[in-house]
Amino acid sequence: MNAARKVVAVQLWRTFDEIVIPDGGTSVALGVFDGLHRGHRSLVDRAVGHGRDLGASPVLVTFDPHPVEVVRPGTHPSVLTPLERRAELAGGFGIDAVFALPFDREMASWEPDEFVDRVLVRGLRTRAVTVGRNFTFGRRAAGTTETLRDLCAERGIVCEIVDLLEAGGETVSSSRIRRLLSEADVAGAAEVLGRPHRVSGVVIHGAGRGGRDLGYPTANLDLPEYTAVPVDGVYAGWFTVLDDGPVDGTILPGRRYPSAISVGTNPTFGDSARSVEAFVLDESADLYGRLAAVDFVDHVRDMVKFASVDELLVAMDRDVTTTRTVLGADADRP
């Protein structure tokens, strides 16, 4: 069956023509917001607060594609949070709508004042805008937060610059989260994000070896391009079917299930394709074609090439035991 797109709780605008502005105008949180991590959350909270004070609708403005890919093609950073997931999370933070600016070469050439006039003034009828201290905009990133404050003052827009959040002596940032994922520290990434790191995709047929020969049937996810995936290894986490409709088996859509998650190639069998596969503990279902997600909780072990299938099976048994221990009592909760 075809996987249905997850319906988000907020409006998602992809073009200027789709924007619907309420009478009170908007209070905008402006930035890339990849990850919507704890630092972004503090910024969004301020924008929601301004909206409440002004009677304006809180809107999160992000960019699609990532500006770096337009300015320097081929350098697209790995994506922590896809656009639809960003919108879903933003709705939980009190945002009414997400505007994904269709960033292209033309928009990249706009001068700072043109950006403010086209996006904030005419596009969104903005009454307040909130950005992080490191925000830049306009042609060759010429616009700074000071530029934005001056331009907004001239146009009667409240502008708040939010200092970057620090935790553990380091700035909370998307690049920090990507580094932690590259070090297998998914627990550390979850601390910075404020939730476990998630990847999602349609369940596809993999090598089939896990279910056919080893007794560990896995759901193999087909991930979108640029997805930020932890370094190769085995992880404890959660598996969730995201789309609606009954599942042929014991798994219910929308409910999370404890899982041992394998990331990478399978060196024991000489596989070359990198994959993300989830073995859902104590459950069985036909999941092919379903949209699903895995949330990474903790690292279990590095990826190892075993001398025999028997050694691999012993390790997989240990992985399942460790996963149960890591997830603990939460493994019994929906």
C-alpha positions as CSV (number, residue, x, y, z in Angstrom):
1,M,0.0,0.0,0.0
2,N,1.1,3.6,-0.5
3,A,2.1,5.5,2.6
4,A,-0.1,8.5,3.4
5,R,1.5,11.8,4.3
6,K,1.4,12.6,8.0
7,V,-1.2,15.3,8.6
8,V,0.3,18.1,10.7
9,A,-1.6,20.2,13.2
10,V,-0.6,23.6,11.6
11,Q,-0.9,25.2,8.2
12,L,2.1,24.7,6.0
13,W,2.6,27.3,3.3
14,R,5.2,26.7,0.6
15,T,4.5,29.7,-1.6
16,F,3.5,33.3,-1.0
17,D,0.1,32.6,-2.7
18,E,-0.8,30.1,-0.1
19,I,-0.5,32.5,2.8
20,V,-3.7,33.4,4.7
21,I,-3.2,36.2,7.2
22,P,-5.7,36.8,10.0
23,D,-6.8,40.3,10.9
24,G,-4.3,40.7,13.7
25,G,-1.3,40.1,11.4
26,T,1.6,37.8,12.4
27,S,4.3,37.3,15.0
28,V,7.2,35.7,13.2
29,A,9.9,33.4,14.4
30,L,12.5,33.6,11.6
31,G,15.4,31.2,11.0
32,V,16.3,27.9,9.4
33,F,15.2,25.9,12.5
34,D,16.6,22.6,11.4
35,G,16.1,20.4,14.4
36,L,13.8,22.8,16.3
37,H,16.2,22.1,19.2
38,R,16.1,23.6,22.7
39,G,17.6,26.9,21.5
40,H,15.0,27.2,18.8
41,R,12.3,26.4,21.3
42,S,13.2,29.4,23.4
43,L,13.1,31.7,20.3
44,V,9.7,30.2,19.3
45,D,8.3,30.7,22.8
46,R,9.2,34.4,22.5
47,A,7.4,34.7,19.1
48,V,4.3,33.0,20.5
49,G,4.4,35.4,23.5
50,H,4.6,38.4,21.2
51,G,1.7,37.1,19.3
52,R,-0.4,36.7,22.4
53,D,0.5,40.3,23.5
54,L,-0.3,41.8,20.1
55,G,-3.3,39.6,19.1
56,A,-1.2,38.4,16.2
57,S,-0.9,34.8,14.8
58,P,2.4,33.2,15.6
59,V,4.1,31.9,12.4
60,L,7.4,30.1,12.0
61,V,9.3,31.1,8.9
62,T,11.9,28.6,7.7
63,F,13.7,28.0,4.4
64,D,13.2,25.2,1.8
65,P,15.7,24.2,0.5
66,H,18.4,25.0,2.9
67,P,20.0,28.3,1.9
68,V,23.5,26.8,1.9
69,E,22.5,24.4,-0.9
70,V,21.4,27.4,-3.1
71,V,24.4,29.5,-2.3
72,R,27.0,26.7,-2.5
73,P,25.4,23.8,-4.3
74,G,26.6,20.4,-3.1
75,T,27.2,21.5,0.5
76,H,23.7,20.8,1.8
77,P,24.1,19.9,5.5
78,S,22.4,16.7,6.7
79,V,18.8,17.4,7.7
80,L,17.9,16.8,11.3
81,T,14.2,17.6,10.9
82,P,12.2,17.4,7.6
83,L,9.9,20.2,6.8
84,E,6.7,18.3,7.7
85,R,8.1,17.2,11.0
86,R,9.2,20.8,11.7
87,A,5.6,21.9,11.2
88,E,4.3,19.1,13.4
89,L,6.6,20.1,16.2
90,A,6.0,23.8,15.8
91,G,2.3,23.2,16.2
92,G,3.1,21.7,19.6
93,F,5.0,24.8,20.6
94,G,2.0,27.1,19.9
95,I,2.7,28.0,16.3
96,D,-0.4,28.5,14.0
97,A,1.4,28.2,10.6
98,V,4.8,27.4,9.1
99,F,6.0,29.3,6.0
100,A,8.7,27.4,4.1
101,L,10.3,30.2,2.1
102,P,10.9,28.9,-1.4
103,F,14.6,29.9,-1.3
104,D,16.3,30.2,-4.7
105,R,19.0,32.2,-6.5
106,E,16.6,35.2,-7.0
107,M,15.7,35.4,-3.3
108,A,19.4,35.0,-2.4
109,S,20.1,38.2,-4.4
110,W,17.6,40.3,-2.4
111,E,19.0,43.2,-0.4
112,P,18.2,43.1,3.3
113,D,15.5,45.8,3.0
114,E,13.9,44.0,0.0
115,F,13.8,40.8,2.1
116,V,12.1,42.6,4.9
117,D,9.6,44.3,2.6
118,R,8.7,41.2,0.6
119,V,8.6,38.6,3.3
120,L,7.7,40.4,6.5
121,V,5.8,43.5,5.4
122,R,3.9,42.5,2.3
123,G,4.0,38.7,2.6
124,L,3.1,38.2,6.3
125,R,1.9,41.6,7.6
126,T,4.3,41.0,10.5
127,R,3.9,43.0,13.7
128,A,6.7,41.3,15.6
129,V,9.7,39.2,14.5
130,T,12.0,37.2,16.7
131,V,15.4,35.9,15.5
132,G,18.6,34.3,17.0
133,R,21.7,36.4,17.7
134,N,23.5,34.8,14.8
135,F,20.8,35.3,12.1
136,T,21.9,36.8,8.8
137,F,19.9,37.5,5.7
138,G,19.9,39.2,2.3
139,R,22.5,39.2,-0.5
140,R,25.8,37.7,0.6
141,A,24.3,37.6,4.2
142,A,24.8,41.3,4.4
143,G,21.9,41.7,6.8
144,T,22.7,41.2,10.5
145,T,20.5,41.3,13.5
146,E,21.3,45.0,13.9
147,T,20.3,45.6,10.3
148,L,17.0,43.8,10.9
149,R,16.3,45.8,14.1
150,D,16.8,49.1,12.2
151,L,14.7,48.0,9.2
152,C,11.9,46.8,11.5
153,A,12.0,50.0,13.6
154,E,11.5,52.0,10.4
155,R,8.5,49.9,9.5
156,G,6.9,49.8,12.9
157,I,7.7,46.1,13.6
158,V,8.7,44.9,17.0
159,C,12.1,43.1,16.7
160,E,13.6,40.8,19.4
161,I,17.0,39.4,19.2
162,V,17.4,36.2,21.3
163,D,20.8,35.2,22.7
164,L,22.0,31.7,21.8
165,L,21.2,29.1,24.4
166,E,24.2,27.3,26.0
167,A,24.2,23.9,27.7
168,G,27.2,22.1,29.1
169,G,29.5,25.0,28.3
170,E,28.7,24.8,24.6
171,T,26.1,26.6,22.3
172,V,23.0,24.6,21.6
173,S,23.1,24.3,17.8
174,S,22.2,22.1,14.9
175,S,25.9,21.6,14.1
176,R,26.5,20.4,17.6
177,I,23.7,17.8,17.2
178,R,25.1,16.6,13.9
179,R,28.5,16.2,15.6
180,L,27.0,14.1,18.4
181,L,25.2,11.9,15.9
182,S,28.5,11.3,14.1
183,E,30.0,10.2,17.5
184,A,27.2,7.8,18.2
185,D,26.1,9.9,21.1
186,V,22.4,9.9,20.4
187,A,21.6,10.3,24.1
188,G,23.6,13.6,24.0
189,A,21.9,14.7,20.8
190,A,18.5,14.1,22.6
191,E,19.6,16.3,25.4
192,V,20.3,19.1,23.0
193,L,17.3,18.5,20.9
194,G,14.9,18.2,23.9
195,R,13.7,14.9,22.4
196,P,15.2,11.8,20.8
197,H,16.5,12.3,17.2
198,R,14.1,10.8,14.7
199,V,14.4,9.6,11.1
200,S,11.4,8.5,9.0
201,G,10.7,6.9,5.7
202,V,8.7,4.3,3.9
203,V,9.4,0.7,4.9
204,I,10.9,-1.2,2.0
205,H,12.3,-4.6,1.3
206,G,16.0,-4.9,2.3
207,A,18.2,-7.9,2.0
208,G,15.5,-10.0,3.7
209,R,18.2,-11.8,5.7
210,G,17.1,-10.7,9.1
211,G,13.6,-12.3,8.8
212,R,14.4,-15.2,6.5
213,D,17.5,-16.7,8.1
214,L,18.2,-15.1,11.5
215,G,14.9,-14.9,13.2
216,Y,15.1,-11.1,13.6
217,P,12.7,-9.6,11.0
218,T,13.4,-5.9,10.6
219,A,11.7,-2.8,9.1
220,N,14.1,-1.2,6.6
221,L,13.4,2.5,6.1
222,D,13.9,4.3,2.8
223,L,15.1,7.7,4.0
224,P,14.9,11.0,2.1
225,E,18.0,12.6,0.7
226,Y,20.2,14.4,3.2
227,T,18.7,12.7,6.3
228,A,20.9,13.0,9.3
229,V,21.6,9.5,10.4
230,P,23.8,8.5,13.3
231,V,27.1,6.8,12.7
232,D,27.0,3.1,12.0
233,G,26.1,1.0,15.0
234,V,23.3,-0.6,16.9
235,Y,21.0,1.6,19.0
236,A,18.1,1.3,21.4
237,G,15.0,3.3,20.4
238,W,11.4,3.5,19.4
239,F,9.6,2.5,16.3
240,T,6.3,4.1,15.2
241,V,4.0,3.7,12.2
242,L,3.1,7.2,11.2
243,D,0.4,6.8,8.6
244,D,-3.2,5.8,9.3
245,G,-5.0,2.6,8.5
246,P,-4.9,-0.9,10.1
247,V,-1.7,-2.9,10.2
248,D,-1.6,-6.6,9.3
249,G,-0.1,-7.7,12.6
250,T,0.2,-6.7,16.2
251,I,1.5,-3.1,15.7
252,L,-0.9,-0.2,16.0
253,P,-0.4,3.1,14.0
254,G,0.7,6.0,16.2
255,R,1.9,3.8,19.0
256,R,5.7,3.6,19.8
257,Y,7.3,0.2,20.2
258,P,10.7,-0.6,21.8
259,S,13.2,-1.5,19.1
260,A,16.8,-2.5,18.4
261,I,18.0,-0.3,15.5
262,S,20.8,-1.2,13.2
263,V,22.5,1.6,11.2
264,G,25.0,1.0,8.4
265,T,26.1,-1.8,6.2
266,N,26.1,-5.5,7.3
267,P,29.8,-6.3,7.2
268,T,29.3,-9.9,8.3
269,F,27.5,-10.6,5.0
270,G,29.6,-8.1,2.9
271,D,26.7,-5.8,2.2
272,S,27.6,-2.4,0.8
273,A,24.3,-0.5,1.0
274,R,23.9,1.6,4.1
275,S,20.5,1.1,5.8
276,V,18.5,1.9,8.9
277,E,16.6,-1.2,10.1
278,A,14.5,-1.6,13.2
279,F,13.8,-4.9,15.0
280,V,10.6,-4.3,16.9
281,L,10.7,-6.3,20.1
282,D,7.9,-8.8,20.7
283,E,5.8,-7.7,17.8
284,S,5.1,-9.0,14.3
285,A,3.5,-7.2,11.3
286,D,3.6,-6.7,7.6
287,L,4.9,-3.1,7.4
288,Y,6.0,-2.8,3.7
289,G,4.9,0.4,2.2
290,R,4.0,2.0,5.5
291,L,5.4,5.4,6.6
292,A,7.3,4.9,9.9
293,A,9.9,6.5,12.2
294,V,12.6,5.5,14.6
295,D,13.6,7.6,17.5
296,F,17.2,7.0,18.8
297,V,17.5,6.7,22.6
298,D,21.0,5.3,23.3
299,H,24.0,3.7,21.6
300,V,24.2,-0.1,22.2
301,R,27.4,-1.0,20.3
302,D,29.5,-0.3,17.3
303,M,29.0,-2.1,14.0
304,V,31.3,-5.2,13.9
305,K,32.2,-7.8,11.3
306,F,31.6,-11.2,12.9
307,A,33.5,-14.3,12.0
308,S,30.3,-16.4,11.7
309,V,26.6,-16.2,11.7
310,D,26.5,-17.9,15.1
311,E,28.6,-15.1,16.6
312,L,26.3,-12.5,15.0
313,L,23.2,-14.2,16.5
314,V,24.8,-14.1,20.0
315,A,25.5,-10.4,19.6
316,M,22.0,-9.8,18.4
317,D,20.6,-11.5,21.4
318,R,22.7,-9.2,23.6
319,D,21.5,-6.2,21.6
320,V,17.9,-7.1,22.4
321,T,18.7,-7.6,26.1
322,T,20.6,-4.3,26.3
323,T,17.7,-2.5,24.4
324,R,15.2,-3.7,27.0
325,T,17.5,-2.5,29.8
326,V,18.0,0.9,28.2
327,L,14.3,1.6,27.6
328,G,13.3,0.1,30.9
329,A,9.8,0.6,32.2
330,D,9.0,3.0,29.4
331,A,9.0,0.1,27.0
332,D,5.6,-0.9,28.4
333,R,4.1,2.5,27.8
334,P,2.2,3.6,24.6
